[in-house]
Amino acid sequence: MLDRLSVLIGRVSTLSLEDLKREDGQTTVEYAVVLVLVILLATAVFTALSGSVSTAMGQIGAKITALIPSSL
């Protein structure tokens, strides 16, 4: 564990400004685009399933209500 920490500290201490300016990997804009796509997909899925989930919850509620004696 200490070996890994010392390697990490060594790498951080040798970073230059040019290393930080490299454009390797994904940028913030790309992450934002992916996030928006995930949100849109989740919204579409939840919208499509909302009717069936509502129906299923209603049926479950009716069954539970039928099990409870009316004398309570």
N, CA, C and O atoms as a Maestro MAE file, in Angstrom:
{
 s_m_m2io_version
 :::
 2.0.0
}

f_m_ct {
 s_m_title
 :::
 protein
 m_atom[288] {
  # First column is atom index #
  i_m_mmod_type
  r_m_x_coord
  r_m_y_coord
  r_m_z_coord
  i_m_residue_number
  s_m_chain_name
  s_m_pdb_residue_name
  s_m_pdb_atom_name
  i_m_atomic_number
  :::
  1 25 0.826 -1.185 0.000 1 A "MET " " N  " 7
  2 3 0.000 0.000 0.000 1 A "MET " " CA " 6
  3 2 0.868 1.245 0.000 1 A "MET " " C  " 6
  4 15 0.616 2.184 -0.756 1 A "MET " " O  " 8
  5 25 1.880 1.254 0.840 2 A "LEU " " N  " 7
  6 3 2.773 2.407 0.888 2 A "LEU " " CA " 6
  7 2 3.571 2.551 -0.401 2 A "LEU " " C  " 6
  8 15 3.904 3.663 -0.810 2 A "LEU " " O  " 8
  9 25 3.878 1.420 -1.041 3 A "ASP " " N  " 7
  10 3 4.595 1.475 -2.311 3 A "ASP " " CA " 6
  11 2 3.753 2.184 -3.369 3 A "ASP " " C  " 6
  12 15 4.254 3.027 -4.114 3 A "ASP " " O  " 8
  13 25 2.491 1.836 -3.425 4 A "ARG " " N  " 7
  14 3 1.603 2.457 -4.401 4 A "ARG " " CA " 6
  15 2 1.453 3.954 -4.138 4 A "ARG " " C  " 6
  16 15 1.434 4.764 -5.065 4 A "ARG " " O  " 8
  17 25 1.348 4.302 -2.859 5 A "LEU " " N  " 7
  18 3 1.213 5.704 -2.495 5 A "LEU " " CA " 6
  19 2 2.463 6.490 -2.874 5 A "LEU " " C  " 6
  20 15 2.365 7.609 -3.377 5 A "LEU " " O  " 8
  21 25 3.629 5.912 -2.635 6 A "SER " " N  " 7
  22 3 4.864 6.612 -2.983 6 A "SER " " CA " 6
  23 2 5.013 6.762 -4.498 6 A "SER " " C  " 6
  24 15 5.532 7.775 -4.967 6 A "SER " " O  " 8
  25 25 4.563 5.768 -5.266 7 A "VAL " " N  " 7
  26 3 4.598 5.870 -6.730 7 A "VAL " " CA " 6
  27 2 3.656 6.972 -7.190 7 A "VAL " " C  " 6
  28 15 4.004 7.769 -8.061 7 A "VAL " " O  " 8
  29 25 2.458 7.018 -6.604 8 A "LEU " " N  " 7
  30 3 1.495 8.058 -6.964 8 A "LEU " " CA " 6
  31 2 2.041 9.443 -6.656 8 A "LEU " " C  " 6
  32 15 1.933 10.352 -7.479 8 A "LEU " " O  " 8
  33 25 2.621 9.606 -5.490 9 A "ILE " " N  " 7
  34 3 3.188 10.901 -5.112 9 A "ILE " " CA " 6
  35 2 4.338 11.266 -6.040 9 A "ILE " " C  " 6
  36 15 4.488 12.431 -6.409 9 A "ILE " " O  " 8
  37 25 5.146 10.291 -6.421 10 A "GLY " " N  " 7
  38 3 6.244 10.546 -7.351 10 A "GLY " " CA " 6
  39 2 5.749 10.995 -8.710 10 A "GLY " " C  " 6
  40 15 6.333 11.893 -9.316 10 A "GLY " " O  " 8
  41 25 4.682 10.385 -9.197 11 A "ARG " " N  " 7
  42 3 4.132 10.771 -10.500 11 A "ARG " " CA " 6
  43 2 3.503 12.154 -10.456 11 A "ARG " " C  " 6
  44 15 3.654 12.937 -11.394 11 A "ARG " " O  " 8
  45 25 2.804 12.456 -9.383 12 A "VAL " " N  " 7
  46 3 2.174 13.762 -9.253 12 A "VAL " " CA " 6
  47 2 3.227 14.858 -9.170 12 A "VAL " " C  " 6
  48 15 3.056 15.939 -9.733 12 A "VAL " " O  " 8
  49 25 4.305 14.575 -8.472 13 A "SER " " N  " 7
  50 3 5.339 15.606 -8.299 13 A "SER " " CA " 6
  51 2 6.102 15.886 -9.592 13 A "SER " " C  " 6
  52 15 6.720 16.943 -9.718 13 A "SER " " O  " 8
  53 25 6.074 14.961 -10.556 14 A "THR " " N  " 7
  54 3 6.802 15.174 -11.807 14 A "THR " " CA " 6
  55 2 5.903 15.674 -12.938 14 A "THR " " C  " 6
  56 15 6.369 15.825 -14.067 14 A "THR " " O  " 8
  57 25 4.629 15.932 -12.658 15 A "LEU " " N  " 7
  58 3 3.731 16.441 -13.690 15 A "LEU " " CA " 6
  59 2 4.135 17.853 -14.085 15 A "LEU " " C  " 6
  60 15 4.532 18.659 -13.243 15 A "LEU " " O  " 8
  61 25 4.030 18.138 -15.362 16 A "SER " " N  " 7
  62 3 4.297 19.494 -15.835 16 A "SER " " CA " 6
  63 2 3.001 20.095 -16.348 16 A "SER " " C  " 6
  64 15 1.987 19.405 -16.453 16 A "SER " " O  " 8
  65 25 3.036 21.366 -16.662 17 A "LEU " " N  " 7
  66 3 1.861 22.033 -17.185 17 A "LEU " " CA " 6
  67 2 1.444 21.440 -18.524 17 A "LEU " " C  " 6
  68 15 0.254 21.390 -18.833 17 A "LEU " " O  " 8
  69 25 2.398 20.996 -19.311 18 A "GLU " " N  " 7
  70 3 2.082 20.379 -20.606 18 A "GLU " " CA " 6
  71 2 1.338 19.056 -20.422 18 A "GLU " " C  " 6
  72 15 0.464 18.719 -21.220 18 A "GLU " " O  " 8
  73 25 1.680 18.313 -19.380 19 A "ASP " " N  " 7
  74 3 0.967 17.065 -19.104 19 A "ASP " " CA " 6
  75 2 -0.503 17.329 -18.797 19 A "ASP " " C  " 6
  76 15 -1.378 16.555 -19.185 19 A "ASP " " O  " 8
  77 25 -0.764 18.427 -18.100 20 A "LEU " " N  " 7
  78 3 -2.133 18.755 -17.735 20 A "LEU " " CA " 6
  79 2 -2.930 19.288 -18.917 20 A "LEU " " C  " 6
  80 15 -4.158 19.211 -18.901 20 A "LEU " " O  " 8
  81 25 -2.280 19.820 -19.931 21 A "LYS " " N  " 7
  82 3 -2.950 20.385 -21.096 21 A "LYS " " CA " 6
  83 2 -3.262 19.346 -22.167 21 A "LYS " " C  " 6
  84 15 -3.991 19.647 -23.112 21 A "LYS " " O  " 8
  85 25 -2.733 18.143 -22.046 22 A "ARG " " N  " 7
  86 3 -2.996 17.120 -23.059 22 A "ARG " " CA " 6
  87 2 -4.482 16.870 -23.188 22 A "ARG " " C  " 6
  88 15 -5.221 16.976 -22.210 22 A "ARG " " O  " 8
  89 25 -4.917 16.544 -24.367 23 A "GLU " " N  " 7
  90 3 -6.333 16.316 -24.615 23 A "GLU " " CA " 6
  91 2 -6.634 14.835 -24.817 23 A "GLU " " C  " 6
  92 15 -7.541 14.480 -25.570 23 A "GLU " " O  " 8
  93 25 -5.893 13.992 -24.161 24 A "ASP " " N  " 7
  94 3 -6.162 12.556 -24.221 24 A "ASP " " CA " 6
  95 2 -7.392 12.247 -23.384 24 A "ASP " " C  " 6
  96 15 -7.647 12.888 -22.365 24 A "ASP " " O  " 8
  97 25 -8.130 11.280 -23.823 25 A "GLY " " N  " 7
  98 3 -9.294 10.855 -23.056 25 A "GLY " " CA " 6
  99 2 -10.515 11.693 -23.370 25 A "GLY " " C  " 6
  100 15 -10.527 12.486 -24.312 25 A "GLY " " O  " 8
  101 25 -11.535 11.499 -22.563 26 A "GLN " " N  " 7
  102 3 -12.804 12.169 -22.813 26 A "GLN " " CA " 6
  103 2 -12.822 13.541 -22.160 26 A "GLN " " C  " 6
  104 15 -12.240 13.747 -21.095 26 A "GLN " " O  " 8
  105 25 -13.493 14.464 -22.806 27 A "THR " " N  " 7
  106 3 -13.613 15.805 -22.267 27 A "THR " " CA " 6
  107 2 -14.922 15.942 -21.515 27 A "THR " " C  " 6
  108 15 -15.770 15.051 -21.535 27 A "THR " " O  " 8
  109 25 -15.065 17.063 -20.861 28 A "THR " " N  " 7
  110 3 -16.273 17.316 -20.082 28 A "THR " " CA " 6
  111 2 -17.508 17.340 -20.980 28 A "THR " " C  " 6
  112 15 -18.578 16.880 -20.583 28 A "THR " " O  " 8
  113 25 -17.357 17.872 -22.179 29 A "VAL " " N  " 7
  114 3 -18.493 17.930 -23.101 29 A "VAL " " CA " 6
  115 2 -18.954 16.520 -23.464 29 A "VAL " " C  " 6
  116 15 -20.156 16.261 -23.528 29 A "VAL " " O  " 8
  117 25 -18.028 15.624 -23.699 30 A "GLU " " N  " 7
  118 3 -18.400 14.250 -24.036 30 A "GLU " " CA " 6
  119 2 -19.118 13.578 -22.871 30 A "GLU " " C  " 6
  120 15 -20.084 12.842 -23.074 30 A "GLU " " O  " 8
  121 25 -18.646 13.831 -21.652 31 A "TYR " " N  " 7
  122 3 -19.338 13.280 -20.491 31 A "TYR " " CA " 6
  123 2 -20.752 13.852 -20.378 31 A "TYR " " C  " 6
  124 15 -21.688 13.130 -20.035 31 A "TYR " " O  " 8
  125 25 -20.907 15.129 -20.662 32 A "ALA " " N  " 7
  126 3 -22.225 15.759 -20.587 32 A "ALA " " CA " 6
  127 2 -23.172 15.157 -21.624 32 A "ALA " " C  " 6
  128 15 -24.346 14.930 -21.332 32 A "ALA " " O  " 8
  129 25 -22.675 14.899 -22.824 33 A "VAL " " N  " 7
  130 3 -23.506 14.298 -23.870 33 A "VAL " " CA " 6
  131 2 -23.959 12.901 -23.454 33 A "VAL " " C  " 6
  132 15 -25.123 12.546 -23.638 33 A "VAL " " O  " 8
  133 25 -23.067 12.127 -22.909 34 A "VAL " " N  " 7
  134 3 -23.415 10.775 -22.448 34 A "VAL " " CA " 6
  135 2 -24.434 10.855 -21.320 34 A "VAL " " C  " 6
  136 15 -25.387 10.077 -21.288 34 A "VAL " " O  " 8
  137 25 -24.242 11.786 -20.398 35 A "LEU " " N  " 7
  138 3 -25.179 11.946 -19.287 35 A "LEU " " CA " 6
  139 2 -26.574 12.315 -19.793 35 A "LEU " " C  " 6
  140 15 -27.568 11.772 -19.313 35 A "LEU " " O  " 8
  141 25 -26.654 13.226 -20.750 36 A "VAL " " N  " 7
  142 3 -27.946 13.615 -21.313 36 A "VAL " " CA " 6
  143 2 -28.611 12.425 -21.995 36 A "VAL " " C  " 6
  144 15 -29.817 12.230 -21.848 36 A "VAL " " O  " 8
  145 25 -27.854 11.635 -22.732 37 A "LEU " " N  " 7
  146 3 -28.419 10.453 -23.389 37 A "LEU " " CA " 6
  147 2 -28.945 9.443 -22.376 37 A "LEU " " C  " 6
  148 15 -30.007 8.855 -22.581 37 A "LEU " " O  " 8
  149 25 -28.222 9.240 -21.301 38 A "VAL " " N  " 7
  150 3 -28.669 8.309 -20.255 38 A "VAL " " CA " 6
  151 2 -29.950 8.819 -19.607 38 A "VAL " " C  " 6
  152 15 -30.868 8.042 -19.347 38 A "VAL " " O  " 8
  153 25 -30.016 10.124 -19.346 39 A "ILE " " N  " 7
  154 3 -31.221 10.703 -18.738 39 A "ILE " " CA " 6
  155 2 -32.418 10.562 -19.678 39 A "ILE " " C  " 6
  156 15 -33.515 10.212 -19.241 39 A "ILE " " O  " 8
  157 25 -32.208 10.835 -20.964 40 A "LEU " " N  " 7
  158 3 -33.299 10.693 -21.931 40 A "LEU " " CA " 6
  159 2 -33.781 9.252 -22.031 40 A "LEU " " C  " 6
  160 15 -34.984 8.995 -22.089 40 A "LEU " " O  " 8
  161 25 -32.840 8.315 -22.051 41 A "LEU " " N  " 7
  162 3 -33.212 6.905 -22.127 41 A "LEU " " CA " 6
  163 2 -33.971 6.466 -20.877 41 A "LEU " " C  " 6
  164 15 -34.976 5.763 -20.977 41 A "LEU " " O  " 8
  165 25 -33.497 6.875 -19.710 42 A "ALA " " N  " 7
  166 3 -34.178 6.509 -18.469 42 A "ALA " " CA " 6
  167 2 -35.584 7.100 -18.424 42 A "ALA " " C  " 6
  168 15 -36.527 6.438 -17.991 42 A "ALA " " O  " 8
  169 25 -35.721 8.340 -18.870 43 A "THR " " N  " 7
  170 3 -37.042 8.974 -18.896 43 A "THR " " CA " 6
  171 2 -37.982 8.230 -19.830 43 A "THR " " C  " 6
  172 15 -39.147 8.011 -19.498 43 A "THR " " O  " 8
  173 25 -37.486 7.845 -20.988 44 A "ALA " " N  " 7
  174 3 -38.312 7.109 -21.942 44 A "ALA " " CA " 6
  175 2 -38.747 5.762 -21.368 44 A "ALA " " C  " 6
  176 15 -39.904 5.371 -21.515 44 A "ALA " " O  " 8
  177 25 -37.836 5.061 -20.722 45 A "VAL " " N  " 7
  178 3 -38.157 3.757 -20.147 45 A "VAL " " CA " 6
  179 2 -39.173 3.910 -19.017 45 A "VAL " " C  " 6
  180 15 -40.134 3.144 -18.944 45 A "VAL " " O  " 8
  181 25 -38.971 4.890 -18.136 46 A "PHE " " N  " 7
  182 3 -39.907 5.085 -17.029 46 A "PHE " " CA " 6
  183 2 -41.281 5.502 -17.531 46 A "PHE " " C  " 6
  184 15 -42.299 5.090 -16.974 46 A "PHE " " O  " 8
  185 25 -41.317 6.312 -18.578 47 A "THR " " N  " 7
  186 3 -42.596 6.726 -19.157 47 A "THR " " CA " 6
  187 2 -43.318 5.530 -19.772 47 A "THR " " C  " 6
  188 15 -44.529 5.377 -19.614 47 A "THR " " O  " 8
  189 25 -42.570 4.694 -20.468 48 A "ALA " " N  " 7
  190 3 -43.177 3.525 -21.112 48 A "ALA " " CA " 6
  191 2 -43.702 2.532 -20.077 48 A "ALA " " C  " 6
  192 15 -44.721 1.882 -20.308 48 A "ALA " " O  " 8
  193 25 -43.032 2.412 -18.966 49 A "LEU " " N  " 7
  194 3 -43.423 1.431 -17.951 49 A "LEU " " CA " 6
  195 2 -44.392 1.979 -16.915 49 A "LEU " " C  " 6
  196 15 -44.917 1.214 -16.106 49 A "LEU " " O  " 8
  197 25 -44.638 3.266 -16.921 50 A "SER " " N  " 7
  198 3 -45.443 3.862 -15.856 50 A "SER " " CA " 6
  199 2 -46.862 3.297 -15.805 50 A "SER " " C  " 6
  200 15 -47.400 3.081 -14.718 50 A "SER " " O  " 8
  201 25 -47.467 3.059 -16.949 51 A "GLY " " N  " 7
  202 3 -48.829 2.519 -16.957 51 A "GLY " " CA " 6
  203 2 -48.893 1.127 -16.377 51 A "GLY " " C  " 6
  204 15 -49.769 0.838 -15.561 51 A "GLY " " O  " 8
  205 25 -47.988 0.261 -16.777 52 A "SER " " N  " 7
  206 3 -48.021 -1.115 -16.274 52 A "SER " " CA " 6
  207 2 -47.638 -1.178 -14.795 52 A "SER " " C  " 6
  208 15 -48.167 -2.007 -14.055 52 A "SER " " O  " 8
  209 25 -46.738 -0.324 -14.367 53 A "VAL " " N  " 7
  210 3 -46.365 -0.302 -12.948 53 A "VAL " " CA " 6
  211 2 -47.543 0.195 -12.122 53 A "VAL " " C  " 6
  212 15 -47.820 -0.342 -11.049 53 A "VAL " " O  " 8
  213 25 -48.236 1.212 -12.612 54 A "SER " " N  " 7
  214 3 -49.396 1.728 -11.898 54 A "SER " " CA " 6
  215 2 -50.485 0.663 -11.782 54 A "SER " " C  " 6
  216 15 -51.100 0.511 -10.727 54 A "SER " " O  " 8
  217 25 -50.717 -0.063 -12.857 55 A "THR " " N  " 7
  218 3 -51.717 -1.132 -12.850 55 A "THR " " CA " 6
  219 2 -51.330 -2.234 -11.863 55 A "THR " " C  " 6
  220 15 -52.171 -2.715 -11.103 55 A "THR " " O  " 8
  221 25 -50.077 -2.627 -11.875 56 A "ALA " " N  " 7
  222 3 -49.607 -3.683 -10.973 56 A "ALA " " CA " 6
  223 2 -49.733 -3.244 -9.518 56 A "ALA " " C  " 6
  224 15 -50.137 -4.036 -8.666 56 A "ALA " " O  " 8
  225 25 -49.393 -1.993 -9.228 57 A "MET " " N  " 7
  226 3 -49.506 -1.510 -7.844 57 A "MET " " CA " 6
  227 2 -50.968 -1.453 -7.407 57 A "MET " " C  " 6
  228 15 -51.284 -1.737 -6.252 57 A "MET " " O  " 8
  229 25 -51.850 -1.089 -8.319 58 A "GLY " " N  " 7
  230 3 -53.280 -1.076 -8.004 58 A "GLY " " CA " 6
  231 2 -53.797 -2.468 -7.685 58 A "GLY " " C  " 6
  232 15 -54.581 -2.651 -6.754 58 A "GLY " " O  " 8
  233 25 -53.354 -3.450 -8.465 59 A "GLN " " N  " 7
  234 3 -53.778 -4.835 -8.215 59 A "GLN " " CA " 6
  235 2 -53.243 -5.333 -6.870 59 A "GLN " " C  " 6
  236 15 -53.959 -6.001 -6.124 59 A "GLN " " O  " 8
  237 25 -52.012 -5.015 -6.569 60 A "ILE " " N  " 7
  238 3 -51.425 -5.425 -5.286 60 A "ILE " " CA " 6
  239 2 -52.188 -4.779 -4.142 60 A "ILE " " C  " 6
  240 15 -52.500 -5.437 -3.150 60 A "ILE " " O  " 8
  241 25 -52.491 -3.488 -4.277 61 A "GLY " " N  " 7
  242 3 -53.256 -2.783 -3.243 61 A "GLY " " CA " 6
  243 2 -54.628 -3.395 -3.038 61 A "GLY " " C  " 6
  244 15 -55.095 -3.513 -1.905 61 A "GLY " " O  " 8
  245 25 -55.274 -3.782 -4.122 62 A "ALA " " N  " 7
  246 3 -56.611 -4.391 -4.019 62 A "ALA " " CA " 6
  247 2 -56.528 -5.744 -3.314 62 A "ALA " " C  " 6
  248 15 -57.397 -6.071 -2.506 62 A "ALA " " O  " 8
  249 25 -55.511 -6.520 -3.606 63 A "LYS " " N  " 7
  250 3 -55.359 -7.817 -2.947 63 A "LYS " " CA " 6
  251 2 -55.082 -7.657 -1.456 63 A "LYS " " C  " 6
  252 15 -55.618 -8.399 -0.632 63 A "LYS " " O  " 8
  253 25 -54.256 -6.702 -1.123 64 A "ILE " " N  " 7
  254 3 -53.948 -6.451 0.305 64 A "ILE " " CA " 6
  255 2 -55.202 -5.996 1.027 64 A "ILE " " C  " 6
  256 15 -55.483 -6.441 2.139 64 A "ILE " " O  " 8
  257 25 -55.957 -5.105 0.391 65 A "THR " " N  " 7
  258 3 -57.203 -4.608 1.005 65 A "THR " " CA " 6
  259 2 -58.195 -5.747 1.207 65 A "THR " " C  " 6
  260 15 -58.913 -5.776 2.206 65 A "THR " " O  " 8
  261 25 -58.239 -6.681 0.266 66 A "ALA " " N  " 7
  262 3 -59.147 -7.825 0.381 66 A "ALA " " CA " 6
  263 2 -58.746 -8.747 1.525 66 A "ALA " " C  " 6
  264 15 -59.602 -9.431 2.084 66 A "ALA " " O  " 8
  265 25 -57.486 -8.783 1.880 67 A "LEU " " N  " 7
  266 3 -57.013 -9.652 2.963 67 A "LEU " " CA " 6
  267 2 -57.298 -9.073 4.351 67 A "LEU " " C  " 6
  268 15 -57.363 -9.813 5.332 67 A "LEU " " O  " 8
  269 25 -57.463 -7.774 4.429 68 A "ILE " " N  " 7
  270 3 -57.685 -7.122 5.725 68 A "ILE " " CA " 6
  271 2 -59.161 -7.237 6.087 68 A "ILE " " C  " 6
  272 15 -60.025 -6.856 5.297 68 A "ILE " " O  " 8
  273 25 -59.453 -7.757 7.272 69 A "PRO " " N  " 7
  274 3 -60.857 -7.868 7.691 69 A "PRO " " CA " 6
  275 2 -61.490 -6.479 7.824 69 A "PRO " " C  " 6
  276 15 -60.833 -5.534 8.262 69 A "PRO " " O  " 8
  277 25 -62.742 -6.360 7.454 70 A "SER " " N  " 7
  278 3 -63.437 -5.058 7.502 70 A "SER " " CA " 6
  279 2 -63.774 -4.638 8.919 70 A "SER " " C  " 6
  280 15 -64.189 -3.497 9.128 70 A "SER " " O  " 8
  281 25 -63.612 -5.519 9.909 71 A "SER " " N  " 7
  282 3 -63.959 -5.187 11.286 71 A "SER " " CA " 6
  283 2 -62.871 -4.334 11.957 71 A "SER " " C  " 6
  284 15 -63.075 -3.853 13.072 71 A "SER " " O  " 8
  285 25 -61.725 -4.140 11.298 72 A "LEU " " N  " 7
  286 3 -60.684 -3.312 11.906 72 A "LEU " " CA " 6
  287 2 -61.028 -1.914 11.769 72 A "LEU " " C  " 6
  288 15 -60.278 -1.047 12.217 72 A "LEU " " O  " 8
  :::
 }
 m_bond[287] {
  # First column is bond index #
  i_m_from
  i_m_to
  i_m_order
  :::
  1 1 2 1
  2 2 3 1
  3 3 4 2
  4 3 5 1
  5 5 6 1
  6 6 7 1
  7 7 8 2
  8 7 9 1
  9 9 10 1
  10 10 11 1
  11 11 12 2
  12 11 13 1
  13 13 14 1
  14 14 15 1
  15 15 16 2
  16 15 17 1
  17 17 18 1
  18 18 19 1
  19 19 20 2
  20 19 21 1
  21 21 22 1
  22 22 23 1
  23 23 24 2
  24 23 25 1
  25 25 26 1
  26 26 27 1
  27 27 28 2
  28 27 29 1
  29 29 30 1
  30 30 31 1
  31 31 32 2
  32 31 33 1
  33 33 34 1
  34 34 35 1
  35 35 36 2
  36 35 37 1
  37 37 38 1
  38 38 39 1
  39 39 40 2
  40 39 41 1
  41 41 42 1
  42 42 43 1
  43 43 44 2
  44 43 45 1
  45 45 46 1
  46 46 47 1
  47 47 48 2
  48 47 49 1
  49 49 50 1
  50 50 51 1
  51 51 52 2
  52 51 53 1
  53 53 54 1
  54 54 55 1
  55 55 56 2
  56 55 57 1
  57 57 58 1
  58 58 59 1
  59 59 60 2
  60 59 61 1
  61 61 62 1
  62 62 63 1
  63 63 64 2
  64 63 65 1
  65 65 66 1
  66 66 67 1
  67 67 68 2
  68 67 69 1
  69 69 70 1
  70 70 71 1
  71 71 72 2
  72 71 73 1
  73 73 74 1
  74 74 75 1
  75 75 76 2
  76 75 77 1
  77 77 78 1
  78 78 79 1
  79 79 80 2
  80 79 81 1
  81 81 82 1
  82 82 83 1
  83 83 84 2
  84 83 85 1
  85 85 86 1
  86 86 87 1
  87 87 88 2
  88 87 89 1
  89 89 90 1
  90 90 91 1
  91 91 92 2
  92 91 93 1
  93 93 94 1
  94 94 95 1
  95 95 96 2
  96 95 97 1
  97 97 98 1
  98 98 99 1
  99 99 100 2
  100 99 101 1
  101 101 102 1
  102 102 103 1
  103 103 104 2
  104 103 105 1
  105 105 106 1
  106 106 107 1
  107 107 108 2
  108 107 109 1
  109 109 110 1
  110 110 111 1
  111 111 112 2
  112 111 113 1
  113 113 114 1
  114 114 115 1
  115 115 116 2
  116 115 117 1
  117 117 118 1
  118 118 119 1
  119 119 120 2
  120 119 121 1
  121 121 122 1
  122 122 123 1
  123 123 124 2
  124 123 125 1
  125 125 126 1
  126 126 127 1
  127 127 128 2
  128 127 129 1
  129 129 130 1
  130 130 131 1
  131 131 132 2
  132 131 133 1
  133 133 134 1
  134 134 135 1
  135 135 136 2
  136 135 137 1
  137 137 138 1
  138 138 139 1
  139 139 140 2
  140 139 141 1
  141 141 142 1
  142 142 143 1
  143 143 144 2
  144 143 145 1
  145 145 146 1
  146 146 147 1
  147 147 148 2
  148 147 149 1
  149 149 150 1
  150 150 151 1
  151 151 152 2
  152 151 153 1
  153 153 154 1
  154 154 155 1
  155 155 156 2
  156 155 157 1
  157 157 158 1
  158 158 159 1
  159 159 160 2
  160 159 161 1
  161 161 162 1
  162 162 163 1
  163 163 164 2
  164 163 165 1
  165 165 166 1
  166 166 167 1
  167 167 168 2
  168 167 169 1
  169 169 170 1
  170 170 171 1
  171 171 172 2
  172 171 173 1
  173 173 174 1
  174 174 175 1
  175 175 176 2
  176 175 177 1
  177 177 178 1
  178 178 179 1
  179 179 180 2
  180 179 181 1
  181 181 182 1
  182 182 183 1
  183 183 184 2
  184 183 185 1
  185 185 186 1
  186 186 187 1
  187 187 188 2
  188 187 189 1
  189 189 190 1
  190 190 191 1
  191 191 192 2
  192 191 193 1
  193 193 194 1
  194 194 195 1
  195 195 196 2
  196 195 197 1
  197 197 198 1
  198 198 199 1
  199 199 200 2
  200 199 201 1
  201 201 202 1
  202 202 203 1
  203 203 204 2
  204 203 205 1
  205 205 206 1
  206 206 207 1
  207 207 208 2
  208 207 209 1
  209 209 210 1
  210 210 211 1
  211 211 212 2
  212 211 213 1
  213 213 214 1
  214 214 215 1
  215 215 216 2
  216 215 217 1
  217 217 218 1
  218 218 219 1
  219 219 220 2
  220 219 221 1
  221 221 222 1
  222 222 223 1
  223 223 224 2
  224 223 225 1
  225 225 226 1
  226 226 227 1
  227 227 228 2
  228 227 229 1
  229 229 230 1
  230 230 231 1
  231 231 232 2
  232 231 233 1
  233 233 234 1
  234 234 235 1
  235 235 236 2
  236 235 237 1
  237 237 238 1
  238 238 239 1
  239 239 240 2
  240 239 241 1
  241 241 242 1
  242 242 243 1
  243 243 244 2
  244 243 245 1
  245 245 246 1
  246 246 247 1
  247 247 248 2
  248 247 249 1
  249 249 250 1
  250 250 251 1
  251 251 252 2
  252 251 253 1
  253 253 254 1
  254 254 255 1
  255 255 256 2
  256 255 257 1
  257 257 258 1
  258 258 259 1
  259 259 260 2
  260 259 261 1
  261 261 262 1
  262 262 263 1
  263 263 264 2
  264 263 265 1
  265 265 266 1
  266 266 267 1
  267 267 268 2
  268 267 269 1
  269 269 270 1
  270 270 271 1
  271 271 272 2
  272 271 273 1
  273 273 274 1
  274 274 275 1
  275 275 276 2
  276 275 277 1
  277 277 278 1
  278 278 279 1
  279 279 280 2
  280 279 281 1
  281 281 282 1
  282 282 283 1
  283 283 284 2
  284 283 285 1
  285 285 286 1
  286 286 287 1
  287 287 288 2
  :::
 }
}
